[in-house]
Amino acid sequence: MDNIIKTIAKEIGKPEQAVQNVVTLLDEGNTIPFIARYRKEAHGAMDDTALRKLEDRLKYLRNLEERKQEVLHSIESQGKLTPELEQAVAAALTLAEVEDIYRPYKQKRRTRATIAKEKGLEPLAEALLAQPMDGPAPEELAAGFIDPEKGVETVEDALAGASDIIAEQVSDSADLRKELKTLIRRQGTVRSVQAKEEDSVYATYYDFSQPVSRIQGHQVLALNRGEKEEFLKVSVELDRDTALAAADRLFVKPGAPAAGFVSNAVRDGYDRLLQPSVENEIRGELTDTAAEGAIHNFSLNLKPLLMQPPVKGKVTMGLDPGYRMGCKVAVVDGTGKVLDTAVVYPTHGDRQKQEAIAKLGAMIRKHHVEHIAIGNGTASRETEQMTVELIRGCPGVSYMIVNEAGASVYSASPLAAQEFPQFDVNLRSAVSIARRLQDPLAELVKIDPKAIGVGQYQHDMPVKRLDESLDAVVEDCVNAVGVDLNTASPSLLQHVSGLTSATAKNIVAYREENGAYTSRKQVMKVPKLGPKAYEQCAGFLRVPESRNILDNTGVHPESYEATEKLLGLCGYTMEDVKNGELTLLPEKVKLYGEEKAAQACGVGLPTLRDIIKELQKPGRDPRDALPPPVFRTDVLDLKDLKPGMVMTGTVRNVIDFGAFVDIGVHQDGLVHISEIADRFIKHPSEVLSVGDDVKVVVLGVDPVKKRISLSIKQAGKASAEKNANAKA
C-alpha cells in the first residue's frame, strides 16, 4: 500500500500524507464532493478533478496489485516460480506487462505447440533453442525423437514440431513483446484502405496512413467504426526486418549449427503468432487512449452544459416543434409547475399558422409568459419563424432555441410517466424543453448523459467507464450548486453526496406526507437515511424555509458552532447574516488574524475561508455569476449568411478537431481548431467550453450540404476593420 501512495503522490504532484488522507477518507465511505468541500485540511485543497484522478489511479493500482498476486500464486502452483520471475512481476507497472509475463504460464487451448509437446518434442525444441556452438546439426538431434507411436514418423516431423514449440515461445516472450510494442509506438504506422466499392462518410480514410505516435483519438475511433461497418480495412504496420532483427537478438546465436533452424522458427512465430497478437494489443491501446480522451472531452462538454445559468422565476412557454403531429406546447410557472398545454399546427398552411399565433398569443397573455423555449429538432426552423411573428404582438416576450437532445428519451421514460401521468408523451417533451430553460441542471439530470449529445463517438465508448465518468460530472455539478430540499425531484436528489435513488425517493415521500422541511436535521427522520449519509449530504442540501439561516448555505452542520464563534469574534449575530450585513466580515477577520480566528473557532484555514464566503452571500447559486443566456426576437436563415459576416454564437459542442457553434440559423457552424486562436492549441477545450458566447466570422456556406465554416480568431480582425471603416 505504501508503494501505491508513493506512486500516486508522484503522479499527481501532491504530498504523500495528503494522498494517504484521501485514501483513508475514501475507504471510510466518504464521497468525492464531500471530501473536496468539507475535508480540505486533510488533502491540501485538491479539487474534484484531482480527487477523481486520484480515485481512478487508486482503483487501477489496487487491481494491478491484486492481479500480480493472482499471477504469482498461479505460477507458484505450477512449480515454475523463480526469484527472477517474482521480481519481474513485482516490477511490472501495468496490467498489460503482468499479462505478458504470465502469458507462457497460462492454460492454453490446444495449439500446434501443445500437440508437439504431447508428442514428446519439447526436449528437442529446448536443445535446438540452446544452440551450442559445438552442438550437432538439427537433423542429427531430431533423429533421436522419431516415435511412430506418437505420430513422429520422420526427422522432418520432429523438426516441424520443435519449430512450432519455438515459434510459440517466441510469441510468448515478454521481453520481445515489450520491445516490439515500443518499436511500434515509435516507428509504427496505422494504415487503412477501402474495403468495398461504395461511397461513405469514411472516404477520408480510403487511403490513409499516420504514424502511431501522431494519430489522433478521433481518427482512431473513426477507423474503428469504419472497420466495424465494413467500409475499411485497418492495420498497424512495423517494418518486418526491424521486428525480426529484434527477435533474432533475443533468440538466435549466429554461428551455431542450429541458428538457421531457430531463425526460421522465429520468423514463423513472428508472422503467424506474434505480429497479429501485438498488432491487436497496440490497436487496443490506441482505442483505450482514444476512448479515454473522448470520455474526458464528453465530461468537459457536459459540465458547462449542466452549469448553464438558470432563468429563475419566469413563466415560460415550451415549444416542441413537429410537422405531422403538430407543435406541442406547455406553459410552466416560475417553479416549473405546468399551467397549460396545447397542440398547434403552424406548418400545415397559412390559416393554421395564424390560428396557432392567435392561440399561443392568448396563452401568453393569460399566463403572463415572459420567455419562449423552442426545441431545436424537426420543424424548429418554421416554428421559430412563427414565434418571431407571434412575439411582435406580445411586447416584452423573447425566445431562445434550446437543445432538445434527449428530450424524447426522457418523455418516453418511466420517470416522465411517473412525473406527468396525465400528459401525452409529446406534451411531456414540451414541458421538459420549457424547464430546460428555467433550470438546465434540474431537468438534464433526468436524462441519460449519453443522450444529451455533447460528445463524439459516445456510442462506441466502454459503457461502464463512460457512465462512471459522466455520473461523476453530474454529481460534481449538483453538489456544487446545492439542492433545495423542498422542491428537488428524486432525480436531482439522488446525485447529492451520500444519497441513493432509494433515499432520494424517501426524502420526497416524507416531504409529501409531512409537509415542507423546516431544517436540515429533519432529514434524519427519513427512512434508511443514517448518520453517515446525513454527514455526506447535509452540507449540499438547502432549506430556505429554515429558521437557521445556515441551513440555506454551504456551511456544514458540523461547522455551525464554529460559525457562531466566528460571528461573535467579529461582533456579528445570526440576524446580521439574515439581513446581509456582513460586508466587512473579511476585513474584521484579517484584523483579528486568520490563523488566530481559525484556532479560536476550532477549524482549519480552508474551512474558515469557506464559512466567510458563505456568510457573505447566504443561499447563493454559483451559476448566477455566469453570463446570462442570450434571448432573441428575430430570425436568420442559412441563405442570409454571407462570407465575412461577423456574428455572435453559442458553443454547442467541443470536439477534438474544433467546435460547433449555434449562430441562430438551425445549422451549427464548425470552427476548425486552426481557426479558434492565434496561438497553437493542442485541443479546443483549452480555449472553449460548451455554452460560451463567442464572436465568429463566416468563412463559407454550403447550402446543399448544409455546412457553415466559421472562424473565431478572424472575428476580432473583422470587427476591428469594420469599426475602422465606420470611423473613416
C-alpha positions in Angstrom: 0.0 0.0 0.0 2.9 2.4 0.7 4.1 1.9 -2.9 0.7 2.8 -4.2 0.6 6.0 -2.1 4.1 7.0 -3.3 3.2 6.3 -6.9 0.0 8.4 -6.8 1.7 11.2 -4.9 4.4 11.4 -7.6 1.9 11.2 -10.5 -0.4 14.0 -9.3 2.3 16.1 -7.6 0.8 16.1 -4.1 2.3 15.3 -0.7 2.2 11.6 0.3 0.4 12.5 3.5 -2.4 14.3 1.6 -2.8 11.3 -0.7 -2.8 8.9 2.3 -5.5 11.0 4.0 -7.7 10.9 0.8 -7.3 7.2 0.5 -8.3 6.8 4.2 -11.4 9.0 3.6 -12.4 7.1 0.5 -12.0 3.8 2.3 -14.2 5.1 5.1 -17.0 5.6 2.6 -16.8 9.4 2.0 -17.8 10.7 -1.4 -15.6 12.9 -3.6 -17.9 16.0 -3.3 -17.8 15.7 0.5 -14.1 15.3 0.6 -13.5 18.1 -1.8 -15.7 20.6 0.0 -15.5 19.7 3.7 -12.1 17.9 4.2 -9.8 20.5 2.6 -7.4 20.4 5.6 -6.8 16.7 5.0 -5.9 16.9 1.3 -4.5 20.4 0.8 -7.5 21.8 -1.1 -7.5 19.4 -4.1 -10.4 20.0 -6.4 -13.0 17.4 -7.6 -11.0 16.7 -10.8 -7.7 15.9 -8.9 -9.6 13.8 -6.3 -11.3 11.8 -9.0 -8.0 11.2 -10.8 -6.5 10.0 -7.5 -9.5 7.7 -7.0 -9.1 6.3 -10.5 -5.4 5.6 -10.1 -6.1 4.1 -6.7 -8.6 1.6 -8.2 -6.2 0.8 -11.1 -3.1 0.3 -8.8 -5.1 -1.8 -6.4 -6.4 -4.0 -9.2 -2.8 -4.3 -10.5 -1.5 -5.5 -7.1 -4.4 -8.0 -6.9 -3.6 -9.3 -10.3 0.1 -9.6 -9.5 -0.8 -11.8 -6.5 -3.1 -14.0 -8.6 -0.4 -14.5 -11.3 2.3 -15.3 -8.7 0.0 -17.8 -7.0 -0.8 -19.4 -10.3 2.8 -19.7 -11.4 3.8 -21.0 -8.0 1.1 -23.7 -8.1 2.7 -24.9 -11.3 6.1 -25.2 -9.6 7.6 -22.7 -12.0 8.1 -19.6 -9.9 11.7 -18.3 -9.8 13.2 -15.3 -8.0 13.7 -13.7 -11.4 10.0 -14.2 -12.3 8.8 -12.9 -9.0 11.0 -9.8 -9.4 9.7 -9.2 -12.9 6.1 -9.4 -11.8 6.7 -7.1 -8.9 8.4 -4.5 -11.2 5.6 -4.5 -13.8 3.9 -1.1 -14.0 0.8 -2.0 -16.0 -1.7 -4.8 -16.2 -0.5 -5.4 -19.8 3.1 -6.1 -18.6 1.8 -8.5 -16.0 -0.2 -10.4 -18.6 2.8 -10.6 -21.0 4.9 -12.1 -18.2 2.1 -14.6 -17.3 1.5 -15.5 -21.0 3.8 -18.6 -21.1 2.2 -20.0 -17.9 -1.5 -19.5 -18.9 -3.5 -22.5 -19.6 -3.9 -22.5 -23.4 -6.3 -24.0 -25.8 -4.8 -26.8 -27.9 -2.3 -25.3 -30.3 0.3 -26.7 -32.7 2.9 -26.3 -30.0 0.9 -28.2 -27.3 0.3 -31.1 -29.8 4.1 -31.2 -30.4 4.7 -31.3 -26.7 2.2 -34.2 -26.3 4.4 -36.0 -28.8 7.4 -35.6 -26.5 9.2 -33.0 -28.7 9.7 -30.3 -26.0 13.3 -31.5 -25.1 14.2 -31.4 -28.8 12.9 -27.8 -29.0 14.9 -26.8 -25.9 18.1 -28.5 -27.2 17.8 -26.7 -30.5 17.0 -23.3 -28.9 20.1 -23.6 -26.7 22.2 -23.5 -29.9 25.5 -24.8 -28.5 28.4 -23.8 -30.8 29.7 -27.3 -30.8 26.3 -29.0 -31.0 25.1 -31.4 -33.7 23.1 -30.4 -36.7 19.3 -30.2 -36.1 18.7 -33.3 -38.2 21.0 -35.3 -36.0 19.3 -34.2 -32.9 15.9 -34.8 -34.3 16.7 -38.4 -35.3 16.6 -39.4 -31.6 12.9 -38.2 -31.3 11.3 -40.4 -34.1 8.4 -42.3 -32.5 5.8 -43.6 -34.8 3.5 -44.5 -31.9 3.3 -40.8 -31.0 2.9 -39.7 -34.6 6.5 -38.7 -35.2 7.3 -40.7 -38.3 10.3 -38.8 -39.7 13.0 -36.4 -38.8 11.0 -33.7 -40.7 8.0 -34.4 -38.4 10.2 -34.0 -35.3 11.7 -30.8 -36.6 8.3 -29.4 -37.6 7.0 -30.0 -34.0 10.1 -28.4 -32.5 9.7 -25.4 -34.7 6.1 -25.0 -33.5 7.2 -25.1 -29.9 10.0 -22.5 -30.5 7.5 -20.3 -32.5 5.1 -20.2 -29.6 8.0 -19.4 -27.2 8.9 -16.5 -29.4 5.3 -15.3 -29.4 5.1 -15.7 -25.6 8.3 -13.8 -24.8 7.5 -10.9 -22.5 10.8 -9.2 -23.4 10.3 -9.4 -27.1 6.6 -8.3 -26.9 7.7 -5.3 -24.8 10.4 -4.4 -27.3 8.1 -4.7 -30.3 5.4 -2.6 -28.7 8.0 0.1 -28.0 9.2 -0.1 -31.6 5.6 0.2 -32.9 4.8 3.1 -30.7 7.9 4.9 -32.0 8.1 3.8 -35.6 4.8 2.0 -36.5 2.2 3.2 -38.9 -1.6 2.9 -38.8 -3.0 2.3 -42.3 -6.5 2.0 -43.7 -7.8 1.2 -47.2 -11.2 1.0 -48.8 -12.9 -2.4 -48.2 -15.7 -2.2 -50.7 -16.5 -0.1 -53.8 -19.0 2.2 -52.2 -19.0 5.8 -51.2 -19.4 6.6 -47.4 -18.6 9.1 -44.7 -15.3 7.3 -44.3 -14.0 8.4 -47.7 -11.2 10.4 -46.0 -9.8 7.1 -44.7 -10.0 5.1 -48.0 -6.2 5.6 -48.4 -4.9 6.8 -45.1 -1.7 6.4 -43.1 -0.5 8.1 -39.9 2.4 7.3 -37.6 1.2 5.5 -34.4 2.9 8.2 -32.4 0.9 11.0 -34.0 -2.5 9.5 -34.7 -5.4 11.5 -33.1 -8.1 9.9 -30.9 -10.9 10.9 -33.2 -9.1 9.3 -36.2 -8.7 6.0 -34.2 -12.4 6.0 -33.3 -13.4 6.8 -36.9 -11.2 4.0 -38.3 -12.7 1.5 -35.7 -16.2 2.4 -36.7 -15.4 2.3 -40.4 -13.9 -1.1 -40.0 -16.9 -2.3 -37.9 -19.2 -1.2 -40.7 -17.0 -3.0 -43.2 -16.1 0.2 -45.2 -12.4 0.0 -44.2 -9.6 -2.5 -43.7 -7.3 -1.2 -40.9 -3.8 -2.4 -39.9 -0.9 -1.4 -37.7 2.4 -1.9 -39.5 6.1 -2.1 -38.5 9.0 -2.7 -40.8 9.3 -6.6 -40.8 13.1 -6.5 -40.9 13.3 -4.2 -37.9 11.0 -6.5 -36.0 12.9 -9.7 -36.9 16.2 -8.1 -36.1 14.9 -7.5 -32.5 13.6 -11.1 -32.3 16.9 -12.5 -33.6 18.9 -10.6 -31.0 16.9 -12.4 -28.3 16.7 -15.9 -29.8 19.4 -16.6 -32.4 23.0 -17.3 -31.7 24.9 -16.6 -35.0 27.3 -19.3 -36.0 25.7 -22.1 -34.1 24.7 -25.2 -36.1 21.0 -24.8 -35.1 21.0 -21.0 -35.7 19.4 -21.2 -39.2 16.7 -23.6 -37.9 15.9 -21.3 -34.9 15.9 -18.2 -37.2 13.3 -19.8 -39.4 11.2 -20.8 -36.4 11.5 -17.2 -35.1 10.1 -15.9 -38.5 7.2 -18.4 -38.3 6.4 -17.4 -34.8 6.5 -13.7 -35.7 4.4 -13.9 -38.8 1.9 -16.5 -37.6 1.5 -15.6 -33.9 3.4 -12.6 -32.6 2.7 -9.9 -35.2 -1.1 -10.4 -35.3 -1.2 -10.5 -31.5 0.9 -7.4 -30.9 -1.0 -5.5 -33.6 -4.2 -6.3 -31.8 -2.8 -5.2 -28.5 -1.5 -1.9 -29.9 -4.8 -1.2 -31.6 -6.4 -2.0 -28.2 -4.1 0.6 -26.6 -4.9 3.2 -29.2 -8.6 2.5 -28.8 -8.4 2.7 -25.0 -6.4 6.0 -25.2 -8.9 7.4 -27.7 -11.8 6.3 -25.7 -10.4 7.9 -22.5 -9.8 11.1 -24.5 -13.3 11.1 -25.9 -14.8 10.4 -22.4 -12.7 13.2 -20.9 -13.9 15.5 -23.7 -17.5 14.5 -23.2 -17.1 15.3 -19.5 -15.6 18.7 -20.3 -18.6 19.5 -22.5 -21.2 18.1 -20.1 -20.1 20.2 -17.1 -20.7 23.7 -18.7 -23.9 22.4 -20.2 -25.3 21.4 -16.8 -24.0 24.6 -15.2 -25.7 26.9 -17.7 -27.3 29.9 -15.8 -30.9 29.2 -14.9 -33.7 31.6 -15.9 -35.3 31.7 -12.5 -38.9 32.6 -11.6 -40.0 33.3 -15.1 -43.2 31.9 -16.6 -42.0 30.0 -19.7 -43.6 28.5 -22.8 -42.0 25.4 -24.2 -42.5 24.6 -27.8 -41.7 21.1 -29.1 -41.8 21.5 -32.9 -43.1 18.9 -35.3 -44.7 18.5 -38.8 -47.3 15.8 -38.9 -48.1 15.7 -35.2 -48.0 19.5 -34.8 -46.1 21.7 -32.4 -46.6 20.6 -28.8 -47.0 23.5 -26.3 -46.6 23.7 -22.5 -46.6 26.7 -20.2 -44.9 26.3 -16.8 -44.8 28.8 -13.9 -41.6 30.1 -12.3 -41.2 26.9 -10.3 -41.7 24.6 -13.3 -45.3 23.7 -12.5 -47.4 23.0 -15.6 -50.1 25.7 -16.1 -51.4 24.9 -19.6 -50.8 22.7 -22.6 -51.9 22.7 -26.2 -51.0 21.4 -29.7 -50.9 23.8 -32.7 -50.1 23.2 -36.4 -48.1 26.2 -37.8 -46.6 24.1 -40.6 -49.9 22.8 -42.0 -50.7 26.0 -44.0 -51.1 29.8 -43.6 -54.5 29.5 -42.0 -53.3 27.0 -39.4 -50.3 29.2 -38.7 -52.4 32.2 -38.0 -54.6 30.1 -35.7 -51.5 28.9 -33.9 -50.3 32.5 -33.4 -53.7 33.5 -32.1 -53.9 30.6 -29.7 -50.4 31.0 -28.4 -50.9 34.8 -28.0 -53.9 34.2 -25.8 -52.0 31.7 -23.7 -49.1 34.2 -23.3 -51.4 36.9 -22.2 -53.4 34.7 -19.9 -50.4 33.3 -18.0 -48.1 36.3 -18.4 -45.4 34.3 -20.3 -42.0 36.1 -20.4 -39.9 33.6 -22.3 -40.4 31.0 -25.0 -38.1 28.0 -25.3 -38.1 26.3 -28.7 -36.7 22.8 -29.2 -34.0 22.6 -32.0 -35.3 19.4 -33.6 -37.6 18.7 -36.6 -39.6 21.8 -37.9 -37.7 24.0 -35.5 -37.0 26.5 -38.3 -40.6 27.0 -39.2 -41.6 27.2 -35.5 -39.0 29.9 -34.9 -40.4 31.9 -37.8 -43.9 31.6 -36.4 -42.6 32.6 -33.0 -41.0 35.8 -34.3 -44.3 36.8 -35.9 -46.1 35.8 -32.6 -43.9 38.0 -30.3 -44.4 41.1 -32.5 -47.8 41.2 -30.9 -46.6 40.3 -27.4 -44.3 43.1 -26.2 -41.6 42.0 -23.7 -41.6 38.4 -24.8 -38.4 36.9 -26.2 -37.4 33.4 -27.3 -34.4 31.1 -27.1 -33.5 27.9 -29.1 -33.0 25.1 -26.6 -31.0 21.9 -27.4 -33.7 19.2 -27.1 -31.3 16.3 -27.3 -32.6 13.6 -25.0 -36.0 15.2 -24.5 -37.8 12.5 -26.5 -35.8 9.8 -24.5 -37.0 11.4 -21.2 -40.6 11.9 -22.3 -41.0 8.2 -23.1 -39.2 7.1 -19.9 -40.9 5.6 -16.9 -39.7 8.6 -14.9 -41.7 11.0 -17.2 -44.7 8.8 -17.0 -44.5 8.9 -13.2 -44.0 12.6 -13.2 -46.7 13.5 -15.7 -49.1 10.6 -15.9 -51.9 12.9 -17.2 -49.9 14.1 -20.2 -49.3 12.6 -23.6 -45.6 11.6 -24.4 -45.3 14.6 -26.8 -46.6 17.1 -24.3 -44.1 15.9 -21.7 -41.3 16.8 -24.1 -42.6 20.3 -24.4 -42.6 20.6 -20.5 -39.0 19.3 -20.5 -38.0 22.0 -23.1 -39.5 24.8 -21.0 -37.9 23.6 -17.8 -34.5 23.2 -19.5 -34.5 27.0 -20.0 -35.6 27.6 -16.4 -33.1 25.3 -14.7 -30.9 23.2 -17.1 -29.3 21.2 -14.3 -32.5 20.1 -12.6 -34.0 19.0 -15.9 -31.0 17.5 -17.6 -30.2 15.2 -14.6 -33.4 13.3 -15.6 -31.8 12.2 -18.9 -29.0 9.7 -19.6 -26.0 11.9 -20.1 -25.1 9.9 -23.3 -28.4 11.1 -24.9 -27.5 14.8 -24.4 -25.3 14.9 -27.5 -22.2 16.8 -26.4 -19.5 14.2 -27.2 -18.0 12.4 -30.1 -18.4 8.6 -30.8 -20.1 8.2 -27.4 -21.9 5.1 -28.6 -18.5 3.4 -29.2 -17.3 4.0 -25.7 -16.9 1.4 -23.0 -20.4 1.8 -21.4 -19.3 1.3 -17.8 -16.4 3.7 -18.0 -18.5 6.3 -19.8 -21.3 6.1 -17.3 -18.9 6.4 -14.4 -17.2 9.5 -15.8 -20.5 11.2 -16.7 -22.2 10.3 -13.5 -19.2 11.9 -11.7 -19.6 15.1 -13.6 -23.4 15.2 -12.8 -22.6 14.6 -9.1 -20.0 17.3 -9.0 -22.3 19.8 -10.7 -25.3 19.0 -8.5 -23.3 19.3 -5.3 -21.5 22.5 -6.4 -24.9 24.2 -6.8 -26.7 22.6 -3.9 -30.2 21.3 -3.8 -33.4 22.8 -2.3 -34.8 20.1 0.0 -38.3 21.3 -0.5 -38.5 21.5 -4.3 -35.9 19.0 -5.7 -37.1 15.9 -7.6 -35.8 12.4 -6.7 -33.8 12.6 -10.0 -31.9 15.6 -8.6 -31.6 14.4 -5.0 -30.1 11.0 -6.0 -27.0 12.8 -7.2 -26.4 14.6 -3.9 -23.4 13.3 -2.0 -24.3 10.3 0.2 -27.8 9.8 -1.2 -29.1 6.9 -3.4 -32.1 6.5 -5.6 -34.0 4.9 -2.7 -33.2 7.6 -0.1 -33.9 10.3 -2.6 -37.4 8.9 -3.2 -37.8 8.6 0.6 -36.9 12.2 1.1 -39.7 13.3 -1.4 -42.2 10.8 0.1 -41.5 12.2 3.6 -42.0 15.8 2.3 -45.3 14.9 0.6 -46.5 13.2 3.7 -45.3 15.7 6.4 -45.1 18.9 4.5 -42.1 21.1 3.8 -38.8 20.5 5.6 -38.1 23.2 8.2 -34.5 22.3 8.9 -31.6 20.2 7.7 -31.8 18.0 10.8 -35.3 16.9 9.9 -34.0 14.9 7.0 -32.5 12.5 9.6 -36.1 11.3 10.2 -36.3 10.0 6.6 -36.3 6.1 6.5 -33.0 4.5 5.6 -31.0 7.7 5.9 -28.5 7.1 8.6 -25.8 9.3 10.3 -23.2 8.6 7.6 -25.5 9.5 4.8 -26.5 12.7 6.7 -22.9 13.6 7.2 -22.3 13.3 3.5 -25.4 15.1 2.2 -26.2 17.7 4.8 -23.9 20.5 3.5 -25.3 20.2 0.0 -29.0 20.4 1.0 -30.6 23.9 1.2 -33.7 24.7 3.3 -34.7 28.3 2.6 -37.7 27.9 5.0 -35.5 27.1 8.0 -35.2 29.4 10.9 -31.5 28.8 10.9 -30.1 30.8 8.0 -27.1 28.4 7.9 -29.4 25.7 6.6 -29.6 27.6 3.4 -25.8 27.9 2.9 -22.9 25.6 2.1 -21.8 25.7 5.7 -21.9 22.1 7.0 -23.8 21.4 10.3 -20.6 20.2 11.8 -19.3 23.8 11.5 -22.4 25.6 12.9 -20.8 26.0 16.3 -17.5 27.3 14.7 -19.6 29.7 12.6 -21.4 31.2 15.6 -18.0 31.6 17.3 -16.6 33.4 14.3 -19.6 35.8 14.2 -19.1 36.5 17.9 -15.4 37.2 17.4 -16.3 39.8 14.8 -19.2 41.4 16.6 -22.0 39.9 14.5 -25.1 37.9 15.2 -27.2 35.5 13.1 -29.6 38.3 12.4 -26.9 40.2 10.7 -26.4 37.2 8.4 -30.1 37.1 7.5 -30.0 40.9 6.8 -27.0 40.6 4.6 -24.9 42.9 6.8 -21.6 41.1 6.7 -19.8 43.0 4.1 -17.0 43.9 6.5 -16.5 40.3 7.7 -13.3 39.5 5.8 -11.6 42.7 6.9 -12.6 42.1 10.6 -11.2 38.5 10.4 -8.0 39.8 8.9 -7.7 42.4 11.7 -8.3 39.7 14.3 -5.9 37.4 12.4 -7.0 34.5 10.2 -5.0 31.8 11.8 -5.9 33.0 15.3 -9.6 33.1 14.3 -9.4 29.6 12.8 -7.8 28.3 16.0 -10.4 30.0 18.2 -13.2 28.5 16.1 -11.6 25.0 16.1 -11.4 24.8 12.3 -8.6 24.9 9.6 -7.9 27.9 7.4 -9.6 26.5 4.3 -12.8 25.8 6.3 -12.7 29.3 7.9 -12.4 30.9 4.4 -15.3 28.8 3.1 -17.5 29.8 6.0 -16.7 33.5 5.4 -17.6 33.2 1.7 -20.9 31.5 2.6 -21.9 34.1 5.2 -21.4 36.9 2.8 -23.9 35.5 0.3 -26.2 33.0 2.0 -28.3 30.9 -0.5 -26.1 32.0 -3.4 -26.2 30.0 -6.6 -22.7 29.8 -8.3 -24.4 29.8 -11.7 -25.7 33.3 -11.1 -22.1 34.6 -11.6 -22.1 33.3 -15.2 -23.2 35.3 -18.3 -27.0 35.1 -18.8 -28.4 33.2 -21.8 -28.9 35.2 -25.0 -32.6 35.6 -26.0 -33.7 36.5 -29.5 -36.5 38.5 -31.1 -35.7 37.9 -34.8 -34.7 35.0 -37.1 -32.0 34.3 -39.6 -31.9 31.8 -42.5 -29.0 29.9 -44.0 -29.4 31.8 -47.2 -29.0 35.1 -45.3 -25.4 34.1 -44.4 -22.5 35.6 -46.5 -18.8 35.1 -46.1 -17.3 37.9 -43.9 -20.4 38.4 -41.7 -19.5 38.8 -38.0 -22.0 37.2 -35.6 -22.4 36.2 -32.0 -23.0 32.5 -31.4 -23.1 29.9 -28.6 -20.7 26.9 -28.4 -22.8 23.7 -28.6 -20.2 21.0 -28.8 -16.4 20.9 -28.4 -14.6 18.0 -30.2 -11.0 17.1 -31.0 -10.8 18.9 -34.3 -12.9 22.0 -33.5 -16.2 23.3 -32.1 -19.7 23.6 -33.3 -21.3 27.0 -32.8 -25.0 27.9 -32.9 -25.4 31.2 -34.8 -29.1 31.1 -35.0 -29.7 29.5 -38.4 -30.6 26.0 -37.2 -27.4 24.5 -38.5 -24.4 24.7 -36.3 -21.3 26.1 -37.9 -17.9 24.4 -37.5 -14.9 26.4 -36.2 -11.9 24.2 -37.1 -9.2 24.0 -34.4 -6.9 26.1 -36.7 -9.5 28.9 -36.6 -10.0 29.1 -32.9 -7.0 31.0 -31.6 -4.0 33.0 -32.9 -1.7 30.7 -30.8 -1.1 27.0 -31.2 -3.5 24.9 -29.1 -3.5 21.1 -28.7 -7.2 20.8 -28.1 -10.2 23.2 -28.5 -11.1 22.7 -24.8 -8.1 24.8 -23.9 -10.0 27.8 -25.1 -13.7 26.9 -25.4 -16.4 25.4 -23.3 -20.0 24.4 -24.2 -22.3 27.3 -23.5 -19.6 30.0 -24.2 -20.9 33.0 -26.2 -18.3 33.8 -29.0 -17.9 36.2 -31.9 -17.4 34.4 -35.2 -16.9 35.4 -38.8 -18.5 33.4 -41.6 -15.8 31.9 -43.8 -18.0 29.9 -46.1 -21.5 28.4 -46.6 -22.5 25.3 -48.4 -26.4 25.3 -48.6 -26.5 21.9 -50.4 -24.6 20.0 -47.7 -25.8 22.5 -45.0 -22.3 23.2 -43.9 -21.1 26.5 -42.4 -17.4 27.3 -41.8 -16.6 29.8 -39.1 -13.6 31.5 -37.5 -13.2 32.9 -34.0 -9.6 34.2 -34.5 -10.6 36.2 -37.6 -13.7 37.6 -36.0 -11.7 40.1 -33.9 -9.9 41.3 -37.0 -13.1 41.6 -39.0 -14.8 43.7 -36.2 -11.7 46.0 -36.0 -11.8 46.6 -39.7 -15.5 47.3 -39.6 -15.0 49.8 -36.8 -12.1 51.5 -38.7 -14.2 51.8 -41.8 -17.1 53.2 -39.9 -14.8 55.9 -38.3 -13.4 56.7 -41.7 
